[in-house]
């Protein structure tokens, strides 16, 4: 617990006392999970990312009503994804001559994700909306003129509008797209 508190304090101190503003405002179009995202600078080394779109996902355990299902339970849902990211390696990347453009760096974040009812797939899922919250660790990079890659992972707590909630040890996210 002390390590988590120390890491949190270090991230906040780094964000507040960094000498140079290093984050940028960036619009993105993602094509792996089709959508649009806006990442806005909230501090020297922090951003708030808001994305909407149509995402492919696997049902969370305990939420699928198809008891006799076999194989992967897939779903295509409209989503709203909000992440507050704290970048921690901009200076190290710059010192090595690596790119930090469009917030290329490693980060930890607080993530909130909500999905609407499945549009198609083999999942009955939850009624209406479900939500997920949790911390993540991730990387994002800009390659070439404007190609964007984001990968992050972390534990989540997910719940639905009926009051059902569960903990899931690892949620993964992969986004590929273009910075505008």
N, C-alpha and C positions, 0 to 999 in steps of 0.2 A: 504494500500500500504506500509506503514511504517513497518507493521508486516512482510510482505513478504520480504522486503529488510533486515530486521533484521535477519530473519530466514536464508536467503541466506548467509549473512555475517557470521553468526554463523557456518553454515555448512562448509564454505570455511576455516574459522579460525581453526575449529576442525580438518579438513583434513590436513592443513598445519603444525599445531603446535603440533599434537599428538606426544608423546614421543616414542611410540612403534609401529612398523609396525604390523597391525592386520589383513590385508587382505591377501588372498592367490590366486594363480592361480589355476583354477579348470576347468576340462573338464567335460561335462555332456551329457548324452543321455536322451532326454525327450520322453515319450511315449504317453502322452495325446494329444499333438500336435506333432506328430513324427518329431524329428529333433536332431541336435547336437548343442551344445553351448560351447563357451569358455569364461570364465570370468577371466580377467587378472587384477592384482593389478595395480592401477595407483597412489596410494598414501597410506598413513597410514590407512585411513578409506574409501577409494574409489576404485571402480573397473569399468572396461569397459567390458560389456557383449555383445558378438556377437553370434547370433543364426541364423541358417538356417534350413529350413525343409518344411513340408507340414502341413498347419494348417486348422482347422475347424473354421469357423467364420460365423457370421450373417452379411448380407450386411449393410453397412452404409446407413442411411436414405439419400434420394435424389440421390443415385447412381444406384439403380436397375431400369432397363428399362422395367421390367415386371409390367406394370401398373395394370393389372387385377389379380395380385398375391394375394392369400389368405394364411393365416398361416405364419409360420416362413420361412424366405428367407435365405437359407443356402448356403454355398460355401466352397469348399476345394481348397485352393490356396497355391502355393509355396510362401515362405516369407523370408525376411531378417529383423531381429529385433536387433536393437542396443540400448543399455541402458547404460548411465553413472550413476552409483549408488553411493550415499553418505550415509554410514552407520552411525547411530548416537547413538546406544545403546550397543556397544561391552563391554565397561567398566561396565555398569550396569548389563549386562548378566553375565560377569565373576564374579562380586562381589556376585551375587546370586547363583553361582555355575552352571550356565547354559552353554550349549555348544555354542561356537562361531566358531567351525571348519567349514571349507569350506564356510566362510562368512555367518554363521547363525546369522542373525540380522534383525533389521528393517532399512528401507532406504527410501530416497526420490531420485528420478531420473529424468533425462531428457531422453525421449524415442523417437526413430525414427523407424518407422515400414513401410516397403513397401511390397506390395503383388502383385504377378503376376496375370494373367488372370485365372479365375476359371477353374479348371480341370474337376470338376463335382459337381453337386448340382442343386438346382432349382433357382439359381440366374444368371442373365445375367451380372450383375455388370457393372463395368466400362470397357472401351476399354483398354486392356493392363495393365498398372501399376496404382496402387493408392498408396498414401502415407499418413501417419499419424504422427504427432508430438505433444508432450505435456509433462507436468510434471506428475509424478506418486508418490504415496506413496505405500510401500509394505513391505512384510515380506518374508524371505526365511529361511528355516531350513533344517538341515541334521538330519535324524533320523536313528538310528541303524548304521550299518556298512557303508552304502552309499546311502540310500534313500533320495531323494531331493524333497522339496515342495517349490513352489514360488507362491505367490498371490500378485498382485498389481492392482491398479486402479487409474484413474485420467481423467481429461478432455483432449480432443484432438481436434486438427484442422486437418481435412483430406481433401485431394485434389487429383485430377487425372491429367493425361497428357493432357487433353483437357482444363484445366484451371478452372474446376469446383471445388469449395471448400466450406466447411461447418464446423461449430463448433458442436461438440457432447459433452454433459456434462459429460459423464462417460463411459470410456472403461475399461473393466475388463480383466485380464489375469490370468490364472491358469495353472501352469506347474507341472507335476509330472514326476519324472525320477530318474536317478542314477548318482551319482558323480563317476568319474573314478579316 
